[in-house]
Amino acid sequence: MAERSDYTAGSIEVLTGLDPVKKRPGMYTDTSRPNHLAQEVIDNSVDEAISGHASSIDVVVHEDGALSVSDDGRGMPVDVHPEHGISGVELILTRLHAGGKFSDKSYQFSGGLHGVGVSVVNALSTRLVVDIKRDGKRHQIEFAHGDVTRPLEVIDTVGKRNTGTTLTFWPDTSYFDQPRFNMARLRHVLRAKAVLCPGLKVSLTDQASGEREDWCYADGLRDYLLESVRDQEVLPPEGFVGHMKAPDGGRAQEVAWAVVWATEPGEGLTESYVNLIPTLQGGTHVNGLRQGLTEAIREFCEFRNLLPRGVRLSPEDVFDRVRFVLSAKLHDPQFAGQTKERLSSRESASFISGVVKDALSLYLNQHPDIGERIAQIAIESAQSRIKSEKKVARKRVTSGPALPGKLADCASTDLSRTELFLVEGDSAGGSAKQARDRDFQAIMPLRGKILNTWETDPAQVLASQEVHDIAVALGLEPGSDDLSKLRYGKVCILADADSDGLHIATLLSALFLRHFPSLVDAGHVFVAMPPLYRIDLGKETFYALDEHERDGIIDRLEAEKRRGKIQVTRFKGLGEMNPVQLRESTLAPATRRLVQLKVEGDDTIEVFDMLLAKKRAADRRAWLERNGDLAEVV
């Protein structure tokens, strides 16, 4: 166990109530289910384990919808904070940006600034109870909707060495689309914590089913990765694993990884973590891993003269078949957004790439046979890429009608990657063509509003030039169920974020629902969500979907007391964005927002018919009179 450092109320620094969270919960947590709240509490216990003060974490999902997380760490501080005059635990749970992790005095590594996380759990719970064992006493405090209902009190005595915290919360269902925890996701998160923290005992109990699961791994990353690829042939068969901790001095950094290359294409495990928090959208640590692997394999190929003439390996060639688990531990991780799904700490990329490159270079030269087989996988991927780039443009097809002249097509023909963006307006189409990834993203500008095709006969719908061009670009006849000639895996509607743009998006949605239903049913149609606002603070840029999100970002930046002047820009349309802004906010898969078009419930088609059918004006009027008070008039 680590040397016991002081973790008292004096360790806590306050950077401001919980009202911003209640007003805009989506800015602080994932509101689809309360799983993210559970993860915040679990991460607090894991931080104790990372620091060497806890050896076990037990999670219980109760039948009444509550969830408990228990650890045997030092216990939350119960002494009075010298500046704020309340107990440490109350301060942590009632103030945003209060916690012991802003400096490295109490924690060397932690999951970011958790003063936000656990107070958000309190704000979004109807009830929360904390049971603390510390200094030979058992303390308890209770909250409701973020406010103290039972002050901190000593309820029992315990042994001096019996320490830890149990936090139980009842999520407020009014904030969530689904009130129950997703057990599969919870199980996955807890198992990953055990994998990433060797020796940590983790358990999950579901009281409703009576099931209990336990995890504890000695050689976690390798076992976890190889278990996920046990039905595939991979190289190296035993996995390429490594671990490195930066020397003392400067910022503390640590990285561990397990990597294999699949010999056949397909889906596989690609998971990354920072301080044991899953980063679902990757980030700079994954970029560092990719760069390190690429540089080592390039060097190996050049030294052994393996590259055919004219072939240069790109990071995508090397990384295409990689299956990996990456765990980084950083002293002060910076994340893009409060839900911590993408790491933005720049220094981690250079540290990880250097460490991985050195380790892989050594491995490849010690195992040249395996090295040459891995290199061959990357070379074949590069040759395939080069061949597709040299292909005559896909527009010049030999069969079927000529593709529309305004279509800027992509090089790839792989349906799992290709995307067609139907873009409102020629000016926006020009920016989109510059912003896209030419390898897999195609752009087709639409001039003006398309026809309302809801009542148009399928035989007549192709009389519209815009609809005709869309059908030809897709390779799909209206009303057809044959998707064998479909040319894109994703069809994305991209219109302005204003009312005109919403009208165009509605008309296109109606076109696909009425005349291309097989495309919708197969999950190929999406609506892009471009931002309406850009917020700049110093060198940082944030994008907001609407006024609600804009206000939430500004509130958060002000609560964090960031230095600098906040500047807000409203985009009048897609054409106003430069290509870089359009790429990072709307087109890049890692940072964009896409909503899949789905038909849910039996009344969806009926609602569309009422809204779009010309003969149902009376029904529309009645609907507006009945629901007009729900509209927000700006």
N, C-alpha and C positions, 0 to 999 in steps of 0.2 A: 504493500500500500504506500501511497505517496506520503511525504512528510505533511503533517497536519498544519495547514496554513490558517491564519485568522480569517474567518468568514463571519463577520458580525454586522450589525445594522450600520456601523460606521463605514463598512465597505461599499455601501450602496450609494450610487450617485444618481441624482434626478436631473434629467436633461430638460396641470394641466390635466383632470378628470377624464372620465371615460365616455363623455358625451359624443366626441367625434366618432368613436367606434360604433355606438348605437345608431347614430345617424347614417353612417356609411360603412356598414360592416364589410362590404365587398372590397374595400380598400385594405383591409387588415387580415382577412381570412377567406377561404373558399366557402361560399355559402350554399354549395350544392348539398353537402352533408356536413355533420359536425366532426368529421374525421380530422380535419386540420386542427381543430381545438385540441383533440386528443394528442395529436402529434406535438403540439407546443408543450404540453405538460410532460409527455414522454421525453422530449428533447431536454427539458430542464433536468430530469433525472439522469439522462445519458451524460449531460455535462459533468455531473458529479462523478460518473464512472470514468469519463475521459481523464478527469483530474486525479483519478486514483482513490477517490473517497467512497465509492459505492461498488459493490460486487454483484448486486441482484436488483432486478426491476420486475415488479409484478403488476399486471394490468387485469382489471376485472370489469366486464361489461355486465351491469345489473339488469334485472328483468324490468325495472321501472324506467329504463332509458338512461340511467346515470352511468358514469364511467369513473373508476378509481385507478390511480397510479401510485404505487408504493415503491420506495427505494430505501436502502440502508446507508444513505449518505450522511452528511453532517447535520442535516435538518435545517430548514429555513431559519434565518435569524429571528429571534424573539425579543431581543433587547431593543430599547428605544433609540431611534435614530437621533444623533446629536443635533441636527439642524431642523428636522421636521417634527420632532416631538411625538412620533407615533412608532409603533413596533415595526421592525424590518419587514415582517411578513405582510402586514397591512399596507405598507408603502409599496411593496412589490406588486400587490394585487389590486391597488386602487389608483396607481399613477402610471400613465404611459411613460416610457423611457426612464424607468427606475429599475436598477438591478446591480449586481455585483460583477458585471462582465465588461464594463466600459474600459477598465484598466486591467492589467494582468496580475493584480495583487491577489485576487481570490481565485481566478481561473486563468490558466495559461491558454487553453483552447476552449471555445464555446461556440454554440450554433448561432453566432451573430449577436445582435443586441436584443437579448430575450426579455428585457424590460418591457418591450412591446407585447410579446406573445402571451405571457401568462396573465397579464392584466386584461387582454382581449378576451381570454377564456372567461374571466370573471364578469366582464361587461355583457357577454352574450349567453349567460347562464341564469336560469331562474333561481338557482341555489348553488352554493359552493362551500364546501367544508374542508378545512385544512387541519390535519392532525400531525403534530410535530413532537418527536422525541429528541430531547437535547438537554445536556447538562444534568442528567438524572431526573428530569421532569417530563411529563407528557402535557403538552399545551394544545389548545383547540381554539379556532376562530371560525366564524360563519358569516357568509355574505348572501345577499339576494339582489339580483340585477346590478351587481357591482358595488352595492353599499353594505357596510358592516351592519349585521343584525344581532350578532352576539360577539362582544369584544373578546380579545385574546385572554384566556384564563388557563390556569393550571388545573388539570382534572385528575392527575394521578402522578405517581412516582415510578421511575424505571431505573434499571441499572445504568451506571455511568457510561458503559460502552454500548448500550442499546440506543442507537441514534437512527434518525431517518425521518422521512416525510411521506404522508399519505394525503393526496389531494383527490377529492371526489366532487364532480360537478354534474349538474343536470342541465343540458343544453336547452336554451329557449327556442322551442320549435318554430316560433314565428319568424325567425331569421333564416331558416333553412328550407330548401326545396324538399328534401327528404329528412325526416326527423331522426331516423335510426342510423347507427354507425354501419358503414360498409365493412363487414367482418373480413372479407378477403383482402381488402387494402390494409386494414389494421394488422392482419396476420403478416402480410408482406413487409410492412414497415418494421414490425418488431423482430422478425427473423433477420432482416437486414442489419438491425442494430447489433444483434448477437454476432452476426458474421463479421461486422466491421470493428467490433470491440472484443478481441479474443479473451476468453475467460469469463466474460460477463454472462450471468445467468438471467435469462429473460423468460417470462411465462405470460400466457394469455388464457383467461378463464371466461367462458361464456355461460352465465348462470341460466339463461333461457334453455340452452341445450344440454347443460351439464358437462360440456367438453372443456378439457384443459390441455394446452400444448406448452412444451418447454423446449428452449433452445440454448445451447452453449457450444461454441466452436473453439477448438484450439488452433487450427490452421484454416481460418474462416474463408478468406477470399478465394484461395485455390479450390477448396472443397465446393464452395457455392457455385463457382463458374463451371467447373468440370461436371457437376451434377446437372447443370442446365443444358450441357451439350453432349450428354452421354449417348444420345442416339445419332450423333454426327461424327464424321471423321474430322479431326482438328490437328493443327500444328502449332506448337509442339504438343505431343500427346499428354505430357505432364503439365502443360501450361508454362507460360513465361511470367514469373512472379517476381516482385521486388519490393523493397521497403527502404526508405531513406529519410533521415531526420537532419534538418539543417543544423550546422554547428551553432552553439550558443553565441549570442551577439547578434544584433539586428533583430528582425522579426522571426519569431519561432515558426517554422514550417516543417511539415511532415507529409510524406506521401507513400501510399502502398497501392499496388496494382496486381491484377491477374489478367493476362491477355492470351488469347489463342486466335489463330486464323482458321476459318472454315474452308475446307477444300471445295465445297459446293455453294452456290449462291442460295440465299434464303434469309429468313428473319432469325435473329438471335439476341442474346442478352447483351445490352449496352447500358450499364447503370453507373452513375457517378454520385458521389456524396462529398459534402464538405462538413467536417466536424459531425459526421454521422447523420446529417440532414440530407435527404435525397434531393438532388438538383435535376429535376425532370427535363429541363431544357438545356442541360449541359452548362457551358460557360467557359471561362478562361482556363480552368484546370483541364477540361477535355481537349481544348485547343492545344494545350501544352503536351498532352499525351500524344495527340495526332502528329504534332510537329516532331516530337522526339522519335517516334517510330519511323516517320518518313525519312528523317535525316540519317538515321542509322542504316536503314535498308538501302537508301540511295548510295551511301558510302560503301556498303558491302558490295553492291552491284558494280560500282565503278572500279573498286579495288580488284574484283575478280573478273572484270570485263564481261559481265553477264547481259548488259543491255544491248539489244539489237540497234542498228543504226537508225537514228531519227526518233528514238523513243526516250522520253524523259518522264520519270515517275512524278505524278502529282500526289498531294496528300490524299485525295479521294481514291486513287488507285491502291494505295497502301492500306487505307482504312476501310475500304468497301466490305471486306470479309472479316474484319476484326470483331471479335466478341470480347467484352471486357467488363471488369468491375474496377472502378477507380475510387480510392478514398483519400481525400486530402484533409489535413488538419492545419488550419491557419490561425494565427494569433488574432487578427482583426479582419475577418472576411467581410467583403462588401458584396451585397446581392442586388440584382435588378428587381426591385419590388419587394413588398413586405412578406410575400409568401415564400421567398427564398428559393425559387425554382431555377434561377440562373445566376451563377457566380460571375461577378464583374471585376474582382481583384486582379489587376494587371500583373502584379509581380509574381503571381502563382504560375503563370504560363511559362515564363523563362526558367523558373526553378524546376518545374516538373519536366519541361522539355529537355533540359540539360541532364537531369538525373536519368530519365528514361533512355535518352540517346546513348549515354555512356554504358548503361546496364545492358541494353540490347546489342550494342556493338560488341561488347565482350562476349555475350551469349552466342551471337552468330559466328564469331570467329572460333569459339570453342566447339561449336556444333555445326560445321560447314554444310553437312548433308541436309540437315533440317533447314538451315539458312537458305540454301539454294532452292529448296521446294517453296519456302515462303516467298522468296524473291520472284519465283516463277508465277505465283498467284498474282502478285502485283503487276508483273510485266504483261501477263495476259489481259488483265483489267485495263492497263494503259493502251495496249494494242486495240482492244475493243473500242475504247473511247476515241482513239485517233481515227479508226476506221469510220465510226459514226460521224465524226466531224468532217471527214473528207467526202461523205456521201453527197450526191447531188441533192440540193435542197428538197425537202419532203414535199414541197408544193408541186413539183413536177411529177405527179403520179401518172402512170401509164393507163390506168383504168379508172372509170368513174368520171364525174364532172371535175373540171378544173377548180382548184381551191380559190377562195376569194383573194383578190389582189391585196386587200388591206390586212390580211392575216399575216402577222409576223410569227412564223412557225418556230418550233424548237427542234433540236437535233435528235433527241432521244425518241425511241419508239416504245419504251418500257412503260406499260400502263400503270405500274406501281409508282411511277415517278411523275409522269407527264401531267401538266396542268394547262388548261385554257382559261384565260381571264377575258371575260366580256366586259369591256371598259366603256363607260359613258363618256362620249365626246372625243373628238380628234386630238385636242390639245392634251388631255389626260392620257390618251393613247400613246402620244409621242413620249411623254415622261415615263410611262409604264414600259415602253419598248427599251428605253435606256436603263431602267431600273431592274428589269427581269434577269433571271439566270437563263441565258440562251440555250443551255443544255436541255432543260426540261420544262421551261415556262413559255407558253405561246400567248400572244396578245392579239385580240381582235377589237378595234374600236367600233362603237355603234354610233351612228349619227342621229341625234335627237331621240325622242321617245318612240319606242316600237309600238306597233298596234296592240290594242286590247284584243287578244285572240281567244278569249274565254268562250265566246259563242261562235267562233269561226269554224266552219266545216273543215275537217282534216284534209279533205281533198283541195280546199281553197287556201289553206294557210300558207302554202309555199308561194302564193302570189305576192306576198310581202318580200321585198328584196332582202331586208334585214333577217327575217326568219329563214329565208332560203340560204343565205350565207352561213347562218349558225348551223343549220342542218348539214350543209356540205362540209363545214369545218369539223363537225362532230363525227361525220361518217355514219349518220343515223337518220332514217326516214321518220317523219312524224307518225306516231301511233305504232311504230314497230317495236317488237320485243326482242329482235335479234341484235345483240350487242357485240357480235363477233368482229364487226368492222369499226368499233368505237376507237377513236384515235387519241383520246385523253382519259386518264384515270380520274381527274378532278376537273369539273367545270365550275368556275368561280365567277359569280356575279360581282362586279366591282363598280359601284356608283358612289356619287358624292354622299356625304353624311347629312346633307340638308333635306328639306321636304321634297324637292324635285328628284333628288337621288333616290329617296325612299319610294317615290312613285314609280320610277323606272325599275327599281329592284322588285317591286310588287308585280309589275307587268311581266317581267322576265320569269319570276317565280310562277306566275299564272301560266305562262307559255309552257314551262317544263311540266307542271302538274297536269295540265290538260292534254298536251300533245306529245310529251316525252315521259309518260309516267314510269316506264321501265327504268329510265335513267335515275329518277328520284328513288324508286323502290330499291335499286341496287346500291344506293348511297353515293352516287357520283356527283351530286349537285351541292354546291356550297355558296354561301353569301359571305363576301369579305366585309370586314368591319373597319373601314378607315377611320382614323381619329378626326375629331372636329377641332381639337385644340392641341397646341404644342406649348409646353412650359419649360422655360430655360432658367437655370440657376447656375451661374458660373459656367463650367464646362460640361455640366450634366444636362441632359435633355429627357423630358418625360412627355408621353403622348396620352391624351385623354379622349375617350370615346364620346363623351357628352359633358354637359355642364355639371352634372352630378359627380362624375369622376374627376373633372377639373378641380372642383371645390375640395374634393377629398384629398387630392395630391397636394394642393396648396396648404390645406389644414395640416397635413402631415409634415410638410417641409417647415412650416412655421413652428409646429410643436417640437421639431428636432432642433430648432434655433440654428438653422444653417446660415452661414455667412453669405452675403451677396444679395442682389436685388432679383426678385422673381419677375420674369417677363412672360406674358401670356400672348400667344398669337392664335388667332382664329383662322382656320383654313376656309376660304370661300368655296373651294372645290378641289378636286384631285389635280387639276391642271396647275394649281397654284403651288403644289409641292414640287421641289426639285427631285431629281431621280434618287438621290441618296436618302432623302426623307421618305419618299414613297417606298423604297426598298425596305428600310428598317422598320417602318410602321405597318406596312400592308402586304408586301410581297415575300419577304424573307421567311421561310418556314419556322425559324427559331424564334421570331419575335412578333409575327403577325397574329391576327385573330380571325379564324374562319368559323362560321356557324353552318352545320350541315342541315340541308333542307329535308325535313322529315314530315310525314303525315301521321300525326298522333291523334287518336280519338276519332269517333265516327262523324263528328260535326265539322271537320276542317274543310272538306269540299263544299259543304252546305254554306259555310261562312264565306268562302271565296265566291260562290255563286251569288249570294246576297250582295256582296260588295261590288262585283264586276259585271253581272248580267244586266243588259240594258233594260230588259222588261221588268226588272224588280226595283224600280225607283221608289215605289211606295214602301216596300220593305226596308229600303235604306233609310228613308225618311223616318219611319217608325223606330228603327234601330238607333238613329241619331237622337231622336227625342227621348228615347229610353236611357241612353248611355252618354248623352252629351255632357253631363256634369263631371264625367271622369276625365275629360280632355284637359290638358294643361295648355292654356292660351298664353303664348309668349308675346 
